[in-house]
Amino acid sequence: MKDFSYVTGPTSEYIESLYNDFVKDSTVVDPEWKKFFEGFDFASNKLGNGAPAETGKNAISGDQMSKELGVFQLIRSYRKRGHLSATTNPIRSRKDRHSELELSRFNLSDADLNTSFFAGSYMGMKGATLKEILARLQTLYTGNIGIEFTYINSTEKCDWVKTNYEEMMMKPLSITQRKRILEKLNEGVIFEKFLNTKFIGQKRFGLEGGESTIAALDTILNDAADAGVAEVVIGMAHRGRLNILANTLKKTYEQIFSEFEGNMPEDMTMGSGDVKYHLGFQSDIVTPNGKNINVQLTPNPSHLEAVNPVVAGFARAKADTLYNCEYDKVLPILIHGDAAVAGQGIGYELLQMSKLEGYSTGGTIHYVINNQIGFTTDFDDARSSDYCTSLASMVHAPVLHVNGDDAEAVVKCAAFAVAYRQKFNEDIFIDMVCYRKHGHNEGDEPKFTQPQLYALIDKHANPREVYTQYLLQHGEADAQTMAKDMETRFWDDLQQRLDEAKQKPLPYKYQKPELWWKELRKAKADDFVKSPDTAITEETFKKIFASLMQWPEGFSPLKKVEKLLSDKIKLYDTEAKVDWATGELLAYASLLAEGKEVRLSGEDVKRGTFSHRHAVIYDQNTNKPYNRMSRLADKQGKMYIYNSLLSEFAVMGFEYGYAMANPNNLVLWEAQYGDFSNGAQTIIDQYLTSGEQKWGAMNGLVLLLPHGYEGGGPEHSSARMERFLLMCAELNMTITNITTAANFFHGLRRQLAWNFRKPMVNFAPKANLRHIRAYSPMAEFTTGGFKEVIDDPNITDVKKVKRVVLCTGKVYFDISEKQITDKREDVAVVRLEQIYPLPQAQLNELREKYKKAEWMWVQEEPRNMGALPFLSMTLDNFPIKYLSRPASASPATGFAKKHAIEQQQLVDDAFAL
């Protein structure tokens, strides 16, 4: 809705003149004035029959019109700015946000309070007095809910929000609804009280002060199920997690209490290697209306908002896999802390993704448990914006600020959020302002830094007590007895669970993707001795290759692209070889032909950063895209490929979540340059490298990180291999640095051929994408599998070899070129294609083969980087020398000539016996 400030202070004569113009010809006045005059139907009311007034005969005075306009502006201003004065803080007075809603600002005064105004019709109160209009506005917009929505550009959405919000606010809840709210508040409050009594001093990150969240989630699940949602995926931080597990997802109290005792049940569905307030869970819930809804709480680390894109990716994958891309069937709910949602950039990134084709999920409900404090930091020190949710306006998402002590208001907001999400499939925020009863955790003393605030909190009744008193004051005479009975029953039930009385877990029916996961097993060291056979038949190869090199009739590719594809065909026809990009697409296409699915995203992945992939080509006349893997067979898997926004953190998290949902998808994220993965280090550390150990959650996400020293400077030479390798342990992932198209093909296919899943981090080539020696003959695609180590094909007499150079990736070509050029038969060059898990057996075989030669590891990275630090710790009983650039703080020189000198010296030293 447009701002009306430009009409502030017009003279009565000016307004009267405008109105006369409107009566004569409504098209000549400004659209906003036209809306004003039409909306209140002044003509029909003043003239009786609605006939046009004669010029100069209008009965409406300019002064009266000015007053009507004042009321109109008052209504608009309450809708736009009322949230700034709303009574949303249950603990302390709100900071003055200058709502500027005084009557005097609208050419009105107390003298007008008993005057009737036609402008009241703008909110369904035609002819009401100013006093009545003002009372309604204050109830709707400056009470315990404050709503932000007037920044929404869409008239349809804005009108829907306005109408439905005002209807919701004026509609009282039923006795049944009130009893349900009290029941949920009872569960939330007593659960925390019980844990605090029985497990004194233990960290639980309790929900005290924010227990209305339990009632809100109950409403969201029930209303979502009624609206056709089949699944809910929840991501949240620590606070309230155990409460939500128990009271929303119905995790048995026995399991939770056992975790407090330090014991983990064997049947934990999502892992057992993390603290209790990080764990995930899944349930099938039957709502009061008899609807079934699947609810999943994803595991998460202490990096509070990192779970957000994981939830979004997981939800997107579930919709793609189970619901034929009907995204409103799966509802993501993200529960934020106020300091985290305002301070973590991941929130901004995810919102920017929310409406993009490759990352939309049909709308997320963001629920902020607003403690008004972050650890020990007051909100004045935590953000510059008015609200922790101010970033919502960026994507025109409505925000409902609500007082956490008003449970009915919280529940109304929850219901409204579900309705909006299902109607428009876009994000919406609920900012529940509450308080944190204890410190950051139960062992923390908050009075050290907020003595005044916590003096107030100490005296403040909990939401259950507040709601009980509300019911008593509003005609529910038995509310106190009902609340006490609920408390007694629930407390006794909790005590029985603690005393090892059995609570039957909710029955759970595994979904197809979950059954696929259950068919897999954990990896063993023996699995990495030799890779599985991942070859395709010659017939399949030829069929797929031909399909990749064609485009639809009438499609006109760019001439450069047409020549590029023609050159690929020529290479195959004359030498039976394919280049790197074709080998990659053959891997994807062969999986699609087998009914699997592939998803690739990242910056510029359709074309490829280095203009090599061209997975999607464009018509030069219409710019219409064509996916080269879309016409492989009548029945094939789907190829999802998306150029991402300029985000690493959120996008990698999204892809991790996507891969977590379905083991039969090959999911890849490609960095524009390998060092861009730095921006997603939190996802790498907290999910990719440790997720299986912490939560038992396998994941097959592939990272493609362009890497190699080519004189490109410190930023785009290194993908920081050393970081990944130093995080390798317990077979947690595979680290590869592949040199041939066929081996890359097999490495990608291996991801789904294994009967387990592991993340794969491949240090991908740049210049070598077009290196003729990286091309592979068809025979290497139709036989065998991935080669962890590649022996030197140029050595014919092993006895002549005095040194074996062991290397990986791009530097192989530099060293091998010198070997061939100088006809060196005394130096063998062996490629380590997989660095972790280290293929020790293959290395031992080669060591025996070249038993009279010395071994030297050669890398182009500095001594403290690359694979050298890892290998120096890992190559047991394997005497070997190390050659590299000197240790350095920066990955590479920024001067091309210096790089060339360094690189040549490195290669020369490799042959200096």
N, C-alpha and C positions, 0 to 999 in steps of 0.2 A: 504494500500500500504506500502511496506517495505521501510525502510530508506535506502538511497543510500550513506550514509556518509562513508561507509567502502571503497568506491572506490575513495575517495578524494586523489588527488595527485599521481596517478599511473604514472609510466614512459611511454613514448611513445613506448619504446621497449616492455614493458610488455603488453600494449594494443594490439600492433601489433601481438605479440605472441598469445595472447588470440584469436584474430580474426582469425588467421591462424588455430588454433585448432577448432574454430567454423565452418570454411569452410569445414574442413575435417570431423568433426563429431560434430554436434551441441549439442549432448547429453552429451558431456564431460565437457562443461563449465557450470558455475553457472547459475541457471535459470534467475537471473536478467540480467546477461551479455547476455544470449541468447535472452531475450526479447529486449534488447537494439539493438543488431545486427540485429535481424529479423525485428524489428519495423521500422528501417530506410532502410532496404533492400539494404544495402551497396553492397552486391555482385552483384545483378542485375544491379545496377546503374553504378558500376565501370567496370564490365566485359561485360556489354552490353546485353548478352543473359541469364544471370543468371546461367551459367554453373559454376561448382566448379572451383576455382583457383588452379593451380598447386602449390605444396608446394614451398614456397620461391618466387613465382612469383606474389604475391598479389600487386596490384597497389596502395593500400591505405597505406599512410605513417602513422607511429605511431603518429607523431605530429598532422597530420590532424585528426586522430581518436581521439586524446586527446581533440582537439578543439570541435569536434562534441559531444564528451561526456560532455564537459563543457556546451554546449548549452542545451543538454539533462538535465543535472543537474539543470541548471538555470530554465528551464521550470518547473521541478518537485518542485524546491524550491519556486517558485512563487505560485504554487498550494498549497504548504504546509504552507508557511510562509508569503505569501503576505498580509494576513489579518492583520498582525502586523503593516503594514505601510499604510493600507487603510485609505482614507480620510473620515472616518465615523463620525467624531465629527463636528457638525455644528457651535460650539461656540468657541472652543479653540483648540490649537495645541495638538496633541496626545502625550501621554507619550511615550518616546523611548522604544520600546519593543524589540529592537535588532533583526530586521528581517534578517539582514546579507544577503542582496541581491545585494551587490556590485559586479560588473563584475569581479573584481580581485579575488574574492573567487572561481571563476569557470575557472581560467586559461584563462580569456578573458580580453580585454581592449577596449578602444575607437577605437583603430586601427582595430578592427575586425567588427566594426559596419556596414560597407558596404559589408562585406563578406557574400555570400550565404551559408546556411547550410541545409543539408538534415534533420537535427534534427528538423527543423521546421515542418516536417510532423507529428511530435508527437502532434501537436495542429492544424493540418489541413493547414499548411503553408509550404508545401514541397518546398524547394529551396529558401525560403525567406531569406532576409538579416537579420543579427542580429538586426539591427535598427528596422526593421519591426516587428520582433518577440518580441522585447522588448516593443515596443509601444503597441502591442496587449496584452501582459502580464500585462502591467500597467493598461490598460483599464479594463481588466477582473478582476484582482486580487488586485490592489492597488488603485482603484478608490473609488467611494462612497459605494461600497459593498465589504466587506471582508468575505470570506467564509472559514469555517473550516470543513474539511471532510476527510482528508487523514488518520485519525486514524481509519476509518471504515475498519474492517477486511474483509468484504465480497467484493470480486473483482467485482461482479455484481453490487452491490449498489454503490461502489466507481466509477466505470466506468460510471454508469448511471448519478450520480451526476455531474461528470466532464463534460460529453457530453452535458447534458441538461442545465447545468448552463452556459456553454460557448455559447451554441446556444441562450439561453434566453438573455444573456448580449449583444449579437451582433444584436439582432432583434429589430428594432425600433417600438415604439407603433404607432397605427393608430390615425388619427384625432379624430375618435369617442372615442377611449380610453382616449385620452388626454382631451377631453371635459368632459368626465365622471369624471376624476380625479379632474379637476378644480371645477366641480359642488360639489363634495364631500368635497373638501377642503373649499369651500365657506360655505357649511352647517356647517362644524365643527368650523370654525373660527367665523362666524357671530353668531352662537348660543351662544358661550361663550361671545362674545362682548355684545350681547343683555342682557344676564343674568347679566353681570357685570354692565351694565348701569341701568337696571331696579330693580335689587335687590342688591343694594350696601351693602357690608359688610357681606352678608350672605355666609356661608360655602357652597361651591359647588364642591370643589376639581376639578377645571377646567382642561381642556385638553390643554390649551394654551402652544404652543411649541411642542405639540405632535399630532396636528390635522391630520397629515398624517395617523394616525390610522384609521380614518373614511374611507379613500380611501382604505386602506389595507383590512379592514373588508368587505367592499363592494366587493372587488375582491375575497376574500376567499369565501363569500357566493355564488357569481355568479358562480365561477369556481367549487366549491364543488357541487352545484346543477347540473351543466353540467356533472360532473363526477359520478353522481348517488347517491350522499349523499341526504338523505331524511330529516335529522334533524341535527341541530347544537345546542350544549349545551355550553354556555359560562359561565365561572367563572372569576371574576376580582375583583380588589380592588376598592378603592374609585375613584381614579383619572380618569376622563373622563367618569365615569359611566352614568351621566345624558345625556351627549352628545351622547353616544352610545345608550341609551334608546330612545332618540328622533330621531336620524338620521340613526341608524342601525335597531333597532327593531320597529321603527315607533310608539312608544308610543306617544299619543297625547300631544301636547304642553299644551293644557288646563289642562290635568292631572298634568303635571310637574309644571306648574305655580301655580296650586292650592296647590300643596305640598309646594311650596315656601311660600305661604300665610299661611301655617300651617293647611290647610284643606285636608282631605284625601277622595277621591271619594269612594262611596260605592262599586263600581264594581272592586276594585283592585283585580287582580287575584291571587296574592301571598302574601297577608297580608298587614297590615297597622299599625303595632306596632313598627316601627323602623324609624330611620332617613332616609331621601329621598335617600341618596347615599348608602344605604344598600339593597334597595328593589330589588326584582326580577320582571321578566315580561316574556311574551311569545307572539309570533306572528307567523302568517302564511304570508310569504313573497313571492311575485312573482318576479322573477329576470327579467332583461331586455330580456333574451332569452325565457321568458315565462315558466320557470320552477318554481314549487312550492317547498318551503323549510320551514320547521318548525324551528323556532329559539327560544331558551329559555335562559334567563339570570337568573341564580340561585341567590337567596338571599344569603348574606354573612355578617359576622360580621367584626369587625375592626381587627381581627387577620388575616392579609392579605392573607396568603397562606393557611389558614385552609379550604378554599372553594375548593382547588384543588382536594382532594380525593372525596369530595362530588360530584363534577362534574363528575369525572371518574365513580363513582358508579352509578350515575343517568344515564349516557350514556350507561353503560353496561346493566343496567336493561331495558332501552328502547329497546336496540338491542335484548336482550333475549326475551322480551315480544312481541314486534311488528314485528321484522324482522328475527325471527328464527335464532338468534345468528349470523347474518351477521353484523359484527361489523363495517365494513366500510360504512354502511348506516347511522351511527350516528357519527358525528364529534365533539369531545370535543375541545374547544379552551380555553386555560388558558392565561389570560392577567396579567402579573406580573409587579411589580415594580422591578428595578434593585437591590435595597438594600434587598428587601424581598426575591427574588428568590435565592440570594447568601447567605443570612444569616439564613434562616429558614430551619431546618432539614427536614421538611415535604416534601420539593421539592426532596430531595435525596430519601426519603422513597418511594414517588410515582414513581419516575423513576425506582427504583429497582423493583417495581410491574409491570411496563409497559409491560413486555414481559412474565409475568407469566400466566399460564393457567387460574387461578381463577380471575385475575384482569385486563387482557389486554382489551383494548377498540378499537383495530384497529388503534392505533396511535393518538396522541394528537398534535395539533399545539400550541406551546408555543410562545406567543407574549410578548416580554418585552418592556414596555415603559420605556426606560432607561433615567431617569432624571439626571444621573451622581451625584445624591445626595440622601441620605436617611434622611428625615426630615431635619436635619441640618448637617448630617455627609457626608463628602467628600468620594469618592470611595476609596481613599487610606487608609482610616480608616475603611472601610466597608467590606473589603475582602482581602485575601492573594493571590487569583488567579488572572490571567491576566484579566479575564472577569467575569462578573456576571453569565454568562452562562457556565462556564468551567465544571460544573458537567455534561453537556450534553455528553461529550466524554465518560463518564462512560458506557453509553448504546449505544455508537456509533451513536448518533443522530447528523446530520449535523446542523451547526449553520451559519446563515446568519447575519452578522453585517452590519447594513445599516444606512446611514446618514438620519436622520428624515426630513431634509430640502429638500431632493431629492425625491419628491413624486413619480416620475416614478420608481426610484430604489426600493422604498418601495413596490409599487404595483407589480413589477416584483418578488420580494421576496415572496410576498403573493401568487402569482400564482404558483411559484416554490414549495412552501410549500405544497399546496394542491395536486399538481401532485405527489410529493414524498410520501406523506401520503397515497394517494390512490394506488400508485404503490406497496409500500412495507408494508403498514399498521403498520408503526412505527412512533415514535415521531420525531419532527423536531422543531428547535428553530429559531425565528427571534428576533434579538436584535436591536431594533430601537433606535439609540442613538439620543437623542433630548435634551430638557431642560424643566425646570419647570418655567413658566413665573412669578408666584407668589411664596409665601412660601408654607409650607406644606398645608395650607389652605389660603383662601383669606384674612384672618385677621392676618396672620403671616408675620413678617418682615424678609426676608431672608438675608438682607444686614448686619444684626447683626453678622452673622458668615461667610458669603461669599461675602464681599463687591466687590472684584475684578470680580468674576464670574458674579454677578448680574449687575455690570456696563456694562459688555459686552451684557448681555441678554436684558437690557433696550434699547439698540441701535439696536437690531437685528430684522429684518423683520420677520413677521410670515410666516409659510409655504405657505399660499395662495399667499402672496405677492412675495415670492421667486419664486414660480412656474409661476406666471404671467410674471415676468421678464424673466424667462427661455424661456417661449413660445415666447415672443417678440423677444428675441435674436435668436430664431431658426425658424423664418419664419412665426409665427402666428401673423400677423399684427393686427388682431382685438382682441387679447387676453385681452387687457386692458378694452376695451368696453364690451366684453363678461363678464368679471369678475365683472365690475361695475353693469351691468344689473342684474346679478345673485344676487349680494349683495342687490340691491334695492328691488327686488321681494321677496327675502327671509326675509329681515328685515320687510317689510310690512306685510308679512304673519305672522311672529311672533307677531307683534303688534296687529294684528287682534285676535290672540289667547288670548293674554293678555287682550284684551278688551272684552273677553267673546264671540267672534264670534265662532261658533261651528266648530270643526274639526271632521270629521267622523272617528272613529277608524277603523283600518283594520278589515275586517271580520275574525273571528277565528272559526275554526271547531275543536271541542274538540275530542281528540283521545280517544280510548277505556279506557286506564288507567285513564285518566282525568275524563271521565264520571263515572268511578267507584268511584273516589274520590268524585265527586259531589253527588253521592247517599248517602254518609255518612253525618253525622251531628256532631256538637260539643257535647261533653259529658256534662252531668248534674250531680249534686251531687246525685240525686236519682239512677243513673245508677250503683252506687257503693254500694248500700244497699244490693243487692243480685246479685250474678253473674248469667249469663244466663246458660241454660242447655247446656252442651257440651258433653254429654254422646254419646257413639256409641252403636249399637246393639250388642247383644251377638254373632250373626252370623258374623258381621264385625270384632269383636274382634278376634274370633277364626281364621278367614280367614287370617287376617293380621299377627297374632302371628305365624301361621304356615309358612307363607311366609318369615317372618323375620328369622326363624330358619332353613331355607334351603339354599342350594347353588347349582349352576349349575352342571349338570352331567360332570364328568371328572375334576372337580375342587378339589384340595387337600389343604384344610386349614391346617394351623399349628396345630399340635396335641393339644397344649394348648388352642387354640381358639375352636377347635372342642369339647374339654371337657367342656369349659366354656359354649358353647351353649347347650351342652347336659345337663349340670346342670340346666340351665334355663328351659329346657323342663321338666326335672324331678320335679323342684319346682312347675311348673304349673300343671303337671299331678297329683302330690301327694297332693298339698295344694291349687290348683287353684289360685296361687299368681304369681306376677311378680316382679322382682327387679327394682331398680331405672332406670338403663340404658334401660331396655326393656320398661318401662313406657314412657320414653322420646321418644324412637324410635316409639312406638305406636302412640304418638301424631303426629309426623311428617308423619308417614305412613298413618294415617287416614285422614289427610289433603290432602295428595297426592292422595289418593283414591277418594276424593271429587273433584278433578280437580284443587286444589290449588297448589302453588309451595312453596318450602322451600329452603332457602339458609343459610348454616351454615359455618362460617369461623373462623379462629383463629389458634393459634399455637397448632399443634398436635390434631386437633379436630376429625380427622377420627378415630383414636384409642381412643382418650381422654387422657388428661394429666395423669389421674390416672388409665389408662388401663381399663376403665370400659365400654366405649361406643361401640367400634368395629363396627361402622357404615359401615366401609369399611374393608373387610378382604382380605388377600393376599394368593395366591397359593404358597405353600412352595417350589414347584419345579420350577415355572416360574416367581414368584413374580407378577403375573397378579392380578390386583385388582378386587374386586367384591363388588358393592354397595348393601347392604342388602335390600335397599328400592327400587330397580330398577325393581322388577318383582312382583308388587302387583296386577296389573290388566292390561288388554289390553289397556285401556285408563286411564292414570293417569297423574298427574302433575309431573313436573321435580324436582328432588332432586339434588341441587347443594351443594357439600360439598368440602371444600378446606382447606388443611393445609396452613396457611399463612406464609409469611416470618416473621422474628422476628421484627415485627412492631406493635405498638398499635395505634399511632396517625393516620397514613395514613389509616390503615386497618379499624379502627372503622369509620373514616370519609367516606371511600368507602362504607361500609355497610349502614351507615346512608343515603347516597345518593341513594343507591340501593333501600332501603325501601321507600324512598321519591317518587320513580317513579311509584310504583304499590302497591295499598292497599291490593291486594289479594295474596301477597307473605308474608310468614312468614320468616323474615330475622333475623338471630341471629349472634352475635359475642361473642365468649367465650374467656375469659382471661385464660392464663395458670395458673396463680394464681390471685386472685382477686385484689391484690395490683398493678398488672400490668396495670390496668385501669388508674393509675396515669399518665402514659405516654400519655394518650389521653384526659387529663383533658380539654384541649381547646375545643375539640369536645363536650365533656359532657356539659361544661358551655355554649358554644355559640350556640350549635345546639340542643342537646338532651333535655335539661331541659327548654329551652326558645324559641325554634324555632316556636312553635305554637303561642305563645303570640306575638312574634315579626313580624312574616310573615304570620300567618294564615296557616302554613304548618304542617298538622298532620303527624305523623310518628309512625310506630309500631315496631321500632327496639327493639330487646330483647338483653340485656346484661346478660351473665351468668358469675358470678363472684364467684369463689370458696372462701369460707369464713368459718372460724371456728378455735377455739383455741385448738390445738392438740399438743402443745409443739414444733411447727416448727419454733419458733423464731419470731422476730418482722416483718420480711419481708413478710412472707407467712401465717400469721394468719388472718389478717384483710383486707377486701376489702373496708374499710373506709365507712361503712354504714352511719356514721354521716354526711359526706359531701353530699351525695345524699339527705338524709332526710332534711337537712337544706336548700336545694334548692327546696323543694317541696312546691307548692302553686298553687292555681287556677286549681287543678286537672290536673297538667301538666304531670304526669307520675304515674306508679304504682311501688311500692317497695315491694318485697316479699322475704320471707325467709322460704322456703317450706320444709316440713319434710317427706312427703310420695310420693311414685311414682305416685299414682293416682292423688294426688292434683297437682303435677307438670304437669302431663298429661292434666288436666283440665285448669291449668293456661296458658299453651301454646296454647291450642285450643281456649281459651277465646280471645286471641289476634285478631283472625279473626272472632270470633262469634259476637263481639260487632259491632254496627253500627257506630262506630267511631274508631279512632286509637290512642293509647297511647304507648309511650315507656315503656318497662317493664324492671326493673332491679332486677334480682333474685340473692340473695346471696346463691350460690349453695353449697351443701355439698362436703366434701372430703372423710373422713373416713366413713361417714354415707352412702356413695354410696352402701356399702355392708352390712349395718346394717339391720338385719333381721326385725327389727320393722319399717324400712322405706319401706319394701315391701308392696304391696297392693293386695287384692283379686280382682278377675275379676269383682265382683259385683260393686266395686267402680269406675270402668271404664264405666260400662253400665248403670249407674244411676247418676242423679244429675249433679253437676257442681263444680266449684272451691269453696272451703271453706275458707273464709277469717279468720275464727277463728275455732279452733277445741277444743271442750270441753274435759275434762278428762274422758276417757272411763272406768277408774278403780274405779270411785266413785259410790257406790251403795246407800249410805245414806248421803244425803246432810246435814242433821242436825249435823253430826259429824264433818263437815269441819269447821276448825277455821281459816285457811289461804288459800287463793288462790294465787298460784305462777303463774304469767303471764310472759311468756318468748317467745322467738322466735328462731327457727333454732336448731343448733347442741346441745346447752346446754340443750334443752328439754330432750334429751336421757340420759344425765348425771343425771339430777334431777329425771326423771321418774324411772330410774334404782334403785335409792336409795328408792324412794317411794315404789316400788314393793318389793325390798329386805327387807326393814324394816316393810313392811305391814302397812304403814302409811295411815290411813283413815281420819286423821284430816287435811291433806294438799292435795288440789286439784291442778293439774298442767294443765294449759290452754295454748294452743299454739296460738300465734298471727302469722298467716301465711302471712297476708298482713298488712304491717305497714302503707303504704300510698296508696290511701286514707284510713285513719284510720276507721275501721269498727265500728263506735261508737254505732250503733243500736244493733249489736250482743253483744258488750261488755256490753251495758246497760241491755240486757236480762240476761246475765250471772251474772251481778252484782245483779240483782233482785233474781236470783236463789240462789246465795250464799250470801244473804243479811246480814247474821249474821257473816260472815267471814271478816277478814281484807285482803286487797289486797297488794301484793308485786310484783314489777317488778324485775326480776332477769336476769342479763346479764353477760356474761363472759368478755366482753370488759371493759376497764377502764371507770370510771365515766364520763369523758369528751368525750367519744366515743360511738359507737354503737347507739342504738335507744334512750337511756336515755335522752340526751339533747332535742331531738325532742318531746318525750312523756311528759316531764316535762312542755313543753310549750303548749301541745295540749290536754292533758287529762283534760278537763274542768269539774269542779264539780264531780270529780272522785277521792276521797281520796285514795291515794296509796303510799306505801313506795318504796324505791329504794335500790337495793342491787347490788353491782358490785365490780370489782377491784378498788383500789384507782385511782384517776386521775393520768395520766401519759403522759409524752412527747412522749414515744415510745409505739406502739400498744401492745407489748407483751415482756415477758422475753425471752432471748436467751438460757436459761438453762432448759433442759427438767425436771429435778428434781424439780426445783423451780416452774415450771409451774404446775406440778402434785400437789404440796403442795397447791398452790394458788387455783387450781380448786377444790380440795377436801374441802378446807375451805369454798369456795363459796357455794358448794352444801350443806355442813353441816349447814351453816348459813341460808340457805333457809328453813330448817326444824326446826330451833331453835325458838320455839314459846315463 
